[in-house]
Amino acid sequence: MEESKLKLSIAHLYPKLLNLYGDMGNIITLMKRCEWRGITVEYREVNVGDNIKENDLYFIGGGQDKQQQDVAAELYKNKDFLHNERDNGAVFLGICGGYQLFGHYYQPFEGEKLAGISLMDAYTVAGKKRFIGNVTVETEFLNPNTLVGFENHSGLTYLQGDTKPIGKIIVGSGNNGEDGTEGARYKNVFGTYLHGSLLPKNPHFADYLIELALEKRYGERFKLANLDDSLEFQTHKSLVGKAY
């Protein structure tokens, strides 16, 4: 099918509460990379009190503990619906605080445990040390096989069961500063601590997510046409292996 005839729906979950360190840049990247190929995008903001409709791709950003509390309650109301979406092949990308709420729970340093929605088999507890700086991750499913970004978190995330890391830490602390992993993936659900924002510096990952979302919508695999990403990959390569 010609790309100019394709459509996608993208939902941005709670952008008024969870949007730190340029997270909106991820949405802009997804939409522009579709637009440049002639793919029509229906963009939907989901805010507190809104009903969530079926979408091909869901994005949620990061925030402070107070904002996570507000969002956790909203997400939990939609837990069953979002589980059905995951199992039907919808694509999810969660950054930092949003990533933490994709797991079973987040335990702040002080206060009550926040229930997550268990889209992946993981949990997060607050640590005493803050991890701040550039990150380079080596993956097994992307080409080129590196991701770059910037982390700023004290949460310690631990993966279990069939949930696997996005990749292996080359530079940075990653999920917990202990096991050498960064991020998580289960089915088409992805979570990561990489801010900065993530997708403009990693166009190959953006396209991977778009291809998965198209497969969810149309029931067939897609290989997107190449774009001129020389500037994007120049930026990417300049950050590979670079410590803060």
Backbone as numpy.savetxt, mean C-alpha at the origin, in Angstrom:
# Nx Ny Nz CAx CAy CAz Cx Cy Cz
-7.46 -6.67 -25.40 -8.29 -5.47 -25.40 -7.42 -4.22 -25.40
-7.77 -3.25 -26.23 -6.99 -2.01 -26.29 -7.08 -1.25 -24.98
-5.94 -0.67 -24.58 -5.91 0.03 -23.30 -6.90 1.19 -23.27
-7.12 1.83 -24.42 -8.03 2.98 -24.46 -9.48 2.59 -24.19
-9.78 1.29 -24.19 -11.13 0.83 -23.93 -11.29 0.32 -22.49
-10.21 0.36 -21.73 -10.23 -0.19 -20.38 -10.68 0.85 -19.36
-11.23 0.33 -18.25 -11.66 1.18 -17.15 -11.21 0.58 -15.83
-11.02 1.44 -14.84 -10.70 1.01 -13.48 -11.41 1.92 -12.49
-11.74 1.36 -11.33 -12.24 2.19 -10.22 -11.25 2.10 -9.07
-10.90 3.28 -8.54 -9.93 3.38 -7.43 -10.60 4.08 -6.26
-10.57 3.47 -5.10 -11.13 4.05 -3.89 -10.00 4.51 -2.97
-10.08 5.75 -2.53 -9.12 6.31 -1.56 -9.81 6.34 -0.21
-9.36 5.48 0.70 -10.02 5.32 1.99 -9.54 6.36 3.00
-10.46 7.19 3.47 -10.27 8.15 4.57 -9.07 9.09 4.38
-9.00 9.74 3.21 -7.86 10.63 2.95 -7.80 11.86 3.86
-8.93 12.24 4.44 -8.92 13.41 5.33 -8.28 13.10 6.68
-8.14 11.82 6.99 -7.56 11.40 8.27 -6.19 10.75 8.10
-6.02 9.98 7.05 -4.76 9.25 6.84 -4.12 9.72 5.54
-3.19 10.68 5.67 -2.52 11.21 4.49 -1.25 11.94 4.92
-0.22 11.16 5.25 1.05 11.72 5.72 2.14 11.58 4.66
3.10 12.51 4.71 4.35 12.37 3.95 4.14 12.10 2.46
3.18 12.81 1.88 2.98 12.69 0.44 2.20 11.48 -0.01
1.39 10.89 0.87 0.66 9.68 0.48 -0.25 9.91 -0.72
-0.78 11.13 -0.87 -1.66 11.43 -2.00 -0.93 11.23 -3.33
0.39 11.33 -3.31 1.16 11.11 -4.52 0.98 9.72 -5.11
0.62 8.76 -4.26 0.37 7.41 -4.76 -0.88 7.35 -5.62
-1.92 8.04 -5.18 -3.15 8.11 -5.96 -2.90 8.84 -7.29
-2.19 9.96 -7.21 -1.90 10.73 -8.43 -1.13 9.87 -9.43
-0.17 9.11 -8.94 0.63 8.25 -9.81 -0.23 7.19 -10.49
-1.06 6.52 -9.73 -1.93 5.49 -10.31 -2.85 6.08 -11.39
-3.44 7.23 -11.07 -4.38 7.84 -12.01 -3.68 8.34 -13.26
-2.50 8.97 -13.09 -1.78 9.49 -14.25 -1.26 8.37 -15.15
-0.79 7.30 -14.55 -0.25 6.21 -15.37 -1.36 5.49 -16.13
-2.56 5.54 -15.60 -3.72 5.05 -16.36 -4.08 6.06 -17.45
-4.18 7.33 -17.08 -4.55 8.39 -18.03 -3.62 8.42 -19.23
-2.32 8.30 -19.00 -1.35 8.35 -20.09 -1.51 7.21 -21.07
-2.16 6.15 -20.64 -2.39 5.00 -21.52 -3.82 5.00 -22.09
-4.61 5.98 -21.71 -5.98 6.03 -22.18 -6.95 5.21 -21.38
-6.53 4.70 -20.22 -7.41 3.92 -19.35 -8.26 4.87 -18.52
-9.56 4.71 -18.56 -10.48 5.56 -17.81 -10.50 5.15 -16.34
-10.36 6.12 -15.45 -10.36 5.84 -14.02 -11.54 6.54 -13.35
-12.28 5.78 -12.57 -13.30 6.35 -11.70 -12.71 6.43 -10.29
-12.50 7.64 -9.82 -11.86 7.86 -8.51 -12.93 8.17 -7.48
-12.86 7.44 -6.35 -13.84 7.62 -5.29 -13.15 7.86 -3.96
-13.50 8.96 -3.32 -13.05 9.21 -1.95 -14.06 8.59 -0.99
-13.55 7.85 -0.02 -14.40 7.28 1.02 -14.03 7.94 2.34
-14.95 8.68 2.91 -14.72 9.36 4.18 -15.61 8.78 5.27
-15.41 9.24 6.50 -16.15 8.71 7.65 -17.65 8.81 7.39
-18.33 7.70 7.58 -19.77 7.66 7.39 -20.22 7.23 6.01
-19.28 7.19 5.05 -19.64 6.80 3.67 -19.75 5.28 3.56
-20.65 4.84 2.70 -20.70 3.43 2.33 -19.61 3.15 1.31
-19.00 2.00 1.39 -17.96 1.61 0.43 -18.59 0.76 -0.66
-18.41 1.19 -1.90 -18.89 0.44 -3.04 -17.79 -0.48 -3.57
-18.16 -1.39 -4.44 -17.18 -2.30 -5.04 -16.21 -1.52 -5.91
-14.92 -1.81 -5.76 -13.87 -1.15 -6.53 -12.83 -2.17 -6.97
-12.00 -1.74 -7.91 -10.92 -2.62 -8.38 -9.67 -2.48 -7.53
-9.44 -1.26 -7.01 -8.23 -1.00 -6.23 -8.57 -0.07 -5.07
-8.04 -0.39 -3.89 -8.25 0.42 -2.69 -6.91 0.91 -2.17
-6.84 2.19 -1.81 -5.63 2.75 -1.22 -5.96 3.40 0.11
-5.06 3.22 1.09 -5.20 3.88 2.38 -3.81 4.31 2.85
-3.70 5.53 3.36 -2.41 6.09 3.75 -2.11 5.96 5.24
-1.16 6.76 5.70 -0.71 6.70 7.08 -1.22 7.87 7.91
-1.12 7.73 9.24 -1.55 8.80 10.13 -1.09 8.55 11.55
-1.38 9.49 12.41 -1.04 9.37 13.83 -2.03 8.43 14.53
-1.71 8.08 15.79 -2.55 7.13 16.53 -4.00 7.60 16.64
-4.21 8.91 16.87 -5.58 9.41 17.02 -6.37 9.19 15.73
-5.78 9.49 14.60 -6.46 9.29 13.32 -6.69 7.80 13.05
-5.72 6.97 13.46 -5.90 5.53 13.29 -7.07 5.02 14.10
-7.28 5.56 15.29 -8.42 5.16 16.11 -9.74 5.42 15.39
-9.86 6.62 14.82 -11.08 6.98 14.12 -11.30 6.08 12.90
-10.24 5.83 12.15 -10.36 5.03 10.95 -10.60 3.56 11.28
-9.98 3.06 12.35 -10.13 1.65 12.72 -11.60 1.29 12.92
-12.32 2.18 13.60 -13.75 1.92 13.85 -14.53 1.87 12.55
-14.21 2.80 11.62 -14.90 2.82 10.33 -14.59 1.59 9.50
-13.31 1.22 9.45 -12.92 0.05 8.68 -13.60 -1.21 9.21
-13.68 -1.30 10.53 -14.23 -2.52 11.13 -15.70 -2.70 10.76
-16.42 -1.59 10.58 -17.82 -1.67 10.15 -17.93 -2.32 8.78
-16.88 -2.17 7.97 -16.88 -2.67 6.60 -16.02 -3.92 6.43
-15.66 -4.56 7.53 -14.73 -5.68 7.50 -15.21 -6.79 6.57
-16.44 -7.23 6.71 -16.94 -8.35 5.91 -16.94 -8.00 4.43
-17.37 -6.79 4.11 -17.39 -6.35 2.70 -15.98 -6.35 2.12
-15.02 -5.80 2.88 -13.65 -5.72 2.38 -13.01 -7.09 2.26
-13.37 -8.02 3.13 -12.88 -9.40 2.99 -13.40 -10.02 1.69
-14.67 -9.77 1.38 -15.23 -10.29 0.12 -14.51 -9.67 -1.08
-14.22 -8.37 -1.00 -13.50 -7.70 -2.07 -12.11 -8.33 -2.26
-11.40 -8.54 -1.16 -10.08 -9.19 -1.24 -10.19 -10.56 -1.91
-11.16 -11.36 -1.49 -11.29 -12.71 -2.00 -11.78 -12.73 -3.45
-12.35 -11.62 -3.91 -12.76 -11.50 -5.31 -11.67 -10.90 -6.19
-10.47 -10.68 -5.60 -9.34 -10.24 -6.39 -9.04 -8.76 -6.38
-9.80 -7.97 -5.59 -9.51 -6.54 -5.53 -8.11 -6.31 -4.98
-7.50 -5.21 -5.41 -6.14 -4.86 -5.02 -6.19 -3.85 -3.88
-5.37 -4.06 -2.87 -5.28 -3.15 -1.73 -3.83 -2.73 -1.54
-3.62 -1.43 -1.29 -2.31 -0.93 -0.90 -2.49 -0.07 0.34
-1.84 -0.47 1.43 -1.88 0.27 2.69 -0.50 0.76 3.06
-0.40 2.03 3.45 0.87 2.63 3.84 0.87 2.90 5.34
1.88 2.43 6.03 2.14 2.73 7.44 0.91 2.47 8.33
0.23 3.52 8.79 -0.93 3.31 9.65 -2.01 2.48 8.99
-2.25 2.71 7.71 -3.21 1.91 6.98 -2.78 0.46 6.87
-1.50 0.25 6.66 -0.91 -1.10 6.64 -1.17 -1.81 7.95
-0.93 -1.13 9.06 -1.13 -1.74 10.37 -2.58 -2.19 10.57
-3.53 -1.41 10.06 -4.94 -1.76 10.23 -5.39 -2.86 9.28
-4.57 -3.23 8.30 -4.85 -4.39 7.46 -4.63 -5.70 8.23
-3.86 -5.63 9.32 -3.60 -6.82 10.14 -4.69 -7.04 11.18
-4.38 -7.90 12.14 -5.38 -8.24 13.17 -5.57 -7.12 14.17
-4.47 -6.45 14.54 -4.60 -5.35 15.50 -3.33 -4.52 15.53
-3.49 -3.32 16.09 -2.36 -2.45 16.40 -2.46 -2.09 17.87
-1.43 -2.41 18.63 -1.38 -2.09 20.05 -0.51 -0.85 20.26
-1.14 0.32 20.53 -0.33 1.52 20.79 0.50 1.36 22.06
1.50 2.25 22.20 2.34 2.20 23.40 1.51 2.47 24.64
0.55 3.37 24.52 -0.41 3.63 25.60 -1.81 3.60 25.00
-2.74 3.06 25.74 -4.12 3.03 25.25 -4.56 1.65 24.82
-5.80 1.59 24.38 -6.42 0.32 24.02 -5.95 -0.18 22.66
-5.99 -1.48 22.52 -5.65 -2.13 21.27 -6.67 -1.73 20.20
-6.19 -1.40 19.01 -7.07 -1.08 17.89 -7.27 -2.33 17.05
-8.52 -2.71 16.86 -8.82 -3.89 16.05 -8.60 -3.57 14.58
-7.86 -4.42 13.90 -7.70 -4.31 12.46 -8.77 -5.11 11.76
-8.65 -5.23 10.44 -9.67 -5.95 9.68 -9.17 -7.28 9.12
-7.96 -7.67 9.50 -7.45 -9.02 9.20 -7.49 -9.35 7.70
-7.16 -8.38 6.86 -7.00 -8.70 5.45 -5.76 -9.54 5.22
-4.82 -9.47 6.17 -3.62 -10.29 6.13 -3.32 -10.79 7.53
-2.56 -11.86 7.63 -2.23 -12.48 8.91 -1.00 -11.79 9.48
-1.24 -10.70 10.21 -0.15 -9.90 10.78 -0.69 -9.11 11.96
0.22 -8.64 12.81 -0.18 -7.77 13.92 0.94 -6.79 14.19
0.61 -5.68 14.86 1.58 -4.62 15.13 1.49 -4.16 16.57
2.65 -3.98 17.19 2.73 -3.42 18.53 3.69 -2.23 18.49
3.40 -1.22 19.29 4.26 -0.04 19.33 5.58 -0.37 20.02
6.68 0.09 19.46 7.98 -0.09 20.07 8.47 1.20 20.71
9.60 1.13 21.37 10.18 2.29 22.03 11.10 3.10 21.12
11.54 2.48 20.03 12.47 3.13 19.11 11.73 3.55 17.84
12.07 4.73 17.32 11.47 5.18 16.07 12.43 4.91 14.91
11.93 4.29 13.88 12.72 4.00 12.69 12.48 5.10 11.66
13.53 5.83 11.32 13.42 6.95 10.40 14.56 6.87 9.39
14.24 6.99 8.12 15.29 7.05 7.11 14.91 6.40 5.80
15.83 6.47 4.84 15.62 5.85 3.54 15.61 4.33 3.65
14.89 3.71 2.75 14.77 2.26 2.73 14.97 1.76 1.31
15.71 0.67 1.18 15.79 -0.08 -0.07 15.37 -1.51 0.21
14.47 -2.01 -0.61 13.93 -3.36 -0.44 14.20 -4.17 -1.70
14.61 -5.41 -1.53 14.79 -6.33 -2.65 13.60 -7.27 -2.70
12.91 -7.31 -3.85 11.72 -8.14 -4.00 12.00 -9.33 -4.92
11.04 -10.23 -4.97 11.13 -11.39 -5.87 10.09 -11.34 -6.99
9.25 -10.28 -7.03 8.14 -10.29 -7.98 8.12 -9.07 -8.89
9.09 -8.16 -8.75 9.13 -6.96 -9.57 10.39 -6.93 -10.44
10.31 -6.19 -11.54 11.46 -5.97 -12.41 11.49 -4.49 -12.81
12.52 -3.73 -12.37 13.63 -4.13 -11.50 13.13 -4.61 -10.14
14.00 -5.32 -9.43 13.55 -6.02 -8.23 13.69 -5.20 -6.95
13.92 -3.88 -7.07 14.07 -3.05 -5.88 12.90 -2.08 -5.73
12.62 -1.75 -4.47 11.70 -0.68 -4.10 12.45 0.30 -3.21
12.17 1.59 -3.36 12.80 2.59 -2.49 11.71 3.46 -1.87
12.00 3.98 -0.69 11.05 4.84 0.00 11.65 5.39 1.27
10.79 5.92 2.12 11.22 6.55 3.37 10.31 6.07 4.48
10.92 5.58 5.56 10.13 5.09 6.70 10.21 6.07 7.87
9.13 6.13 8.63 9.08 6.94 9.85 8.00 6.33 10.74
8.39 5.35 11.56 7.40 4.63 12.36 8.06 4.02 13.59
7.24 3.79 14.61 7.71 3.06 15.79 6.97 1.73 15.94
6.00 1.50 15.07 5.28 0.23 15.11 6.16 -0.93 14.69
5.97 -2.05 15.34 6.68 -3.29 15.03 5.67 -4.28 14.49
5.78 -4.60 13.21 4.82 -5.47 12.55 5.42 -6.85 12.35
4.63 -7.87 12.68 5.07 -9.26 12.57 4.09 -10.03 11.69
4.64 -10.78 10.73 3.84 -11.53 9.77 3.71 -12.98 10.21
2.58 -13.57 9.84 2.30 -14.95 10.20 1.67 -15.69 9.02
1.62 -17.02 9.14 0.86 -17.83 8.20 1.26 -17.64 6.75
0.24 -17.44 5.89 0.46 -17.31 4.46 0.82 -15.89 4.03
0.88 -14.95 4.96 1.27 -13.59 4.63 2.80 -13.51 4.55
3.27 -13.04 3.42 4.71 -12.98 3.17 5.16 -11.52 3.07
6.44 -11.24 3.31 6.92 -9.87 3.15 6.96 -9.45 1.69
6.86 -8.15 1.45 7.07 -7.63 0.10 8.49 -7.91 -0.34
9.41 -7.81 0.62 10.79 -8.09 0.26 11.74 -8.06 1.43
13.02 -8.14 1.09 14.11 -8.19 2.06 14.76 -6.82 2.17
15.01 -6.39 3.39 15.61 -5.09 3.64 17.10 -5.08 3.22
17.45 -4.11 2.38 18.85 -3.86 2.03 19.37 -2.67 2.83
18.55 -1.62 2.92 18.83 -0.44 3.73 17.57 -0.12 4.52
17.72 0.16 5.83 16.57 0.53 6.63 16.22 -0.52 7.66
15.09 -0.29 8.34 14.67 -1.18 9.44 13.50 -2.07 9.08
12.59 -1.57 8.24 11.50 -2.40 7.76 10.42 -2.67 8.78
9.89 -3.89 8.73 8.72 -4.22 9.55 8.94 -4.06 11.04
10.12 -4.47 11.52 10.31 -4.49 12.97 11.76 -4.30 13.40
12.68 -4.11 12.48 14.07 -3.93 12.83 14.77 -5.18 13.28
14.09 -6.33 13.16 14.65 -7.58 13.68 14.83 -8.66 12.60
13.80 -8.87 11.79 13.83 -10.04 10.91 14.24 -9.74 9.47
14.60 -8.49 9.17 15.10 -8.16 7.85 14.06 -8.09 6.75
12.78 -7.97 7.13 11.72 -7.92 6.13 11.08 -6.54 6.09
10.44 -6.25 4.94 9.67 -5.01 4.81 8.35 -5.30 4.13
7.30 -4.74 4.70 5.99 -4.85 4.09 5.40 -6.25 4.17
4.22 -6.39 3.57 3.51 -7.67 3.59 2.66 -7.79 2.35
2.43 -9.02 1.94 1.55 -9.29 0.80 0.80 -10.59 1.01
-0.48 -10.55 0.71 -1.33 -11.74 0.77 -2.42 -11.57 -0.28
-2.54 -12.54 -1.19 -3.41 -12.39 -2.35 -3.03 -11.09 -3.06
-3.99 -10.18 -3.26 -3.66 -8.89 -3.89 -3.64 -7.75 -2.87
-3.37 -8.09 -1.61 -3.28 -7.10 -0.54 -1.80 -6.82 -0.26
-1.42 -5.54 -0.27 -0.04 -5.14 -0.03 -0.03 -4.07 1.07
0.90 -4.22 1.99 1.10 -3.22 3.02 2.58 -2.91 3.15
2.91 -1.66 3.48 4.31 -1.26 3.57 4.46 -0.04 4.44
5.64 0.15 4.99 5.97 1.35 5.76 6.58 2.44 4.88
6.66 2.22 3.58 7.37 3.15 2.70 6.49 4.35 2.32
6.87 5.49 2.88 6.26 6.77 2.53 7.09 7.40 1.41
6.79 8.66 1.12 7.80 9.42 0.42 7.48 10.25 -0.80
6.46 10.05 -1.61 5.55 8.91 -1.59 6.11 7.74 -2.39
5.52 6.58 -2.21 6.09 5.33 -2.70 6.07 5.20 -4.23
4.91 5.33 -4.84 4.75 4.94 -6.24 5.43 5.84 -7.26
5.54 7.16 -7.05 6.26 7.96 -8.06 7.71 7.51 -8.27
8.33 7.01 -7.23 9.73 6.55 -7.32 9.84 5.08 -7.70
8.69 4.43 -7.78 8.65 3.00 -8.09 7.56 2.72 -9.13
7.73 3.24 -10.35 6.67 3.11 -11.36 6.38 1.67 -11.74
7.37 0.80 -11.61 7.15 -0.62 -11.93 6.17 -1.26 -10.95
6.20 -0.82 -9.68 5.24 -1.32 -8.70 3.85 -0.76 -8.98
3.78 0.53 -9.34 2.49 1.13 -9.70 1.84 0.36 -10.85
2.63 0.04 -11.87 2.07 -0.69 -13.01 1.67 -2.11 -12.62
2.42 -2.72 -11.73 2.07 -4.07 -11.26 0.70 -4.05 -10.60
0.44 -3.03 -9.76 -0.86 -2.91 -9.09 -1.98 -2.66 -10.10
-1.71 -1.82 -11.09 -2.72 -1.53 -12.12 -3.05 -2.79 -12.90
-2.03 -3.58 -13.25 -2.26 -4.83 -13.99 -3.10 -5.80 -13.18
-2.84 -5.91 -11.88 -3.64 -6.78 -11.02 -5.08 -6.30 -10.94
-5.26 -4.98 -10.86 -6.61 -4.42 -10.78 -7.38 -4.66 -12.08
-6.70 -4.54 -13.22 -7.35 -4.83 -14.51 -7.73 -6.30 -14.60
-6.86 -7.18 -14.10 -7.17 -8.60 -14.11 -8.40 -8.89 -13.26
-8.51 -8.20 -12.12 -9.68 -8.37 -11.26 -10.95 -7.97 -11.99
-10.89 -6.86 -12.72 -12.08 -6.33 -13.39 -12.49 -7.15 -14.61
-11.50 -7.57 -15.40 -11.80 -8.20 -16.69 -11.58 -9.71 -16.73
-10.96 -10.26 -15.69 -10.79 -11.70 -15.63 -9.72 -12.25 -16.55
-8.81 -11.39 -17.00 -7.69 -11.83 -17.82 -6.44 -11.03 -17.46
-5.29 -11.60 -17.77 -4.04 -10.93 -17.44 -3.72 -9.85 -18.46
-3.09 -8.77 -17.94 -2.72 -7.66 -18.80 -1.24 -7.35 -18.63
-0.63 -6.93 -19.74 0.73 -6.39 -19.72 0.64 -4.99 -20.29
0.83 -3.99 -19.44 0.67 -2.61 -19.86 1.75 -2.18 -20.85
1.38 -1.28 -21.75 2.36 -0.70 -22.66 3.36 0.13 -21.87
4.60 0.15 -22.34 5.65 0.90 -21.65 5.42 2.40 -21.79
5.80 3.13 -20.74 5.83 4.58 -20.77 7.29 5.03 -20.72
7.52 6.30 -21.01 8.86 6.85 -20.87 9.10 7.16 -19.39
9.73 6.22 -18.70 9.97 6.35 -17.26 11.42 6.69 -16.95
12.10 7.32 -17.90 13.52 7.59 -17.69 13.76 8.47 -16.47
12.95 9.49 -16.27 13.12 10.37 -15.12 12.79 9.65 -13.82
11.71 8.87 -13.86 11.30 8.13 -12.66 12.38 7.13 -12.22
12.94 6.41 -13.21 13.95 5.42 -12.85 15.30 6.05 -12.53
15.55 7.23 -13.05 16.75 7.96 -12.63 16.65 8.29 -11.14
15.46 8.73 -10.72 15.23 9.01 -9.30 15.34 7.72 -8.49
14.69 6.67 -8.98 14.73 5.38 -8.28 16.17 4.91 -8.06
16.94 4.89 -9.13 18.31 4.37 -9.05 19.19 5.22 -8.13
18.90 6.53 -8.08 19.70 7.40 -7.23 19.49 7.11 -5.75
18.38 6.43 -5.41 18.04 6.16 -4.02 18.34 4.72 -3.60
18.59 3.85 -4.56 18.88 2.45 -4.23 20.16 2.36 -3.40
20.06 1.76 -2.25 21.22 1.58 -1.36 21.63 2.82 -0.60
20.87 3.89 -0.71 21.25 5.15 -0.07 20.66 5.24 1.32
21.51 5.35 2.34 21.04 5.51 3.70 20.74 6.98 3.98
19.90 7.21 4.96 19.51 8.58 5.32 20.65 9.29 6.01
